[in-house]
Amino acid sequence: MVISDLKNWLIKTFDIRDVFCFGGTSLIAWGVYDIYPPAAFIITGAIFFYISIIRGTK
């Protein structure tokens, strides 16, 4: 795989919405981790599970 193929794959695979989605989710996880660390993993996993269900149905 050459660099141009990798670049084209990355452009097709990722969207700016993904950046905001995962960036926002990581900020939520960071905030929850400051309050109660075990809950951060549970809430973040639930958010990612919900996102995967939504993306899988479209």
One Martini backbone bead per residue (centre of mass of N, CA, C, O) as a GRO file, in nm:
protein
   58
    1MET     BB    1   0.094   0.039   0.026
    2VAL     BB    2   0.062   0.352  -0.049
    3ILE     BB    3   0.025   0.673   0.044
    4SER     BB    4  -0.217   0.744  -0.141
    5ASP     BB    5  -0.396   0.511  -0.044
    6LEU     BB    6  -0.401   0.593   0.252
    7LYS     BB    7  -0.522   0.872   0.213
    8ASN     BB    8  -0.785   0.781   0.073
    9TRP     BB    9  -0.882   0.602   0.304
   10LEU     BB   10  -0.896   0.822   0.524
   11ILE     BB   11  -1.095   1.008   0.378
   12LYS     BB   12  -1.326   0.792   0.356
   13THR     BB   13  -1.346   0.703   0.663
   14PHE     BB   14  -1.327   0.995   0.768
   15ASP     BB   15  -1.497   1.244   0.958
   16ILE     BB   16  -1.572   1.531   1.121
   17ARG     BB   17  -1.784   1.394   1.301
   18ASP     BB   18  -1.588   1.196   1.435
   19VAL     BB   19  -1.415   1.400   1.580
   20PHE     BB   20  -1.642   1.524   1.754
   21CYS     BB   21  -1.748   1.266   1.880
   22PHE     BB   22  -1.479   1.157   2.013
   23GLY     BB   23  -1.400   1.419   2.153
   24GLY     BB   24  -1.657   1.448   2.328
   25THR     BB   25  -1.639   1.171   2.464
   26SER     BB   26  -1.364   1.222   2.600
   27LEU     BB   27  -1.461   1.463   2.772
   28ILE     BB   28  -1.673   1.310   2.928
   29ALA     BB   29  -1.482   1.099   3.048
   30TRP     BB   30  -1.301   1.298   3.199
   31GLY     BB   31  -1.521   1.420   3.382
   32VAL     BB   32  -1.617   1.152   3.510
   33TYR     BB   33  -1.338   1.066   3.621
   34ASP     BB   34  -1.325   1.299   3.832
   35ILE     BB   35  -1.569   1.187   3.995
   36TYR     BB   36  -1.588   0.860   3.879
   37PRO     BB   37  -1.392   0.632   3.738
   38PRO     BB   38  -1.575   0.377   3.671
   39ALA     BB   39  -1.797   0.542   3.513
   40ALA     BB   40  -1.637   0.622   3.261
   41PHE     BB   41  -1.634   0.340   3.124
   42ILE     BB   42  -1.938   0.295   3.114
   43ILE     BB   43  -2.030   0.550   2.961
   44THR     BB   44  -1.844   0.526   2.717
   45GLY     BB   45  -1.943   0.247   2.627
   46ALA     BB   46  -2.239   0.332   2.588
   47ILE     BB   47  -2.189   0.543   2.372
   48PHE     BB   48  -2.047   0.357   2.165
   49PHE     BB   49  -2.280   0.159   2.141
   50TYR     BB   50  -2.491   0.362   2.039
   51ILE     BB   51  -2.335   0.451   1.789
   52SER     BB   52  -2.320   0.167   1.656
   53ILE     BB   53  -2.625   0.135   1.625
   54ILE     BB   54  -2.680   0.380   1.451
   55ARG     BB   55  -2.468   0.315   1.220
   56GLY     BB   56  -2.587   0.023   1.153
   57THR     BB   57  -2.884   0.130   1.044
   58LYS     BB   58  -2.775   0.324   0.790
   0.00000   0.00000   0.00000
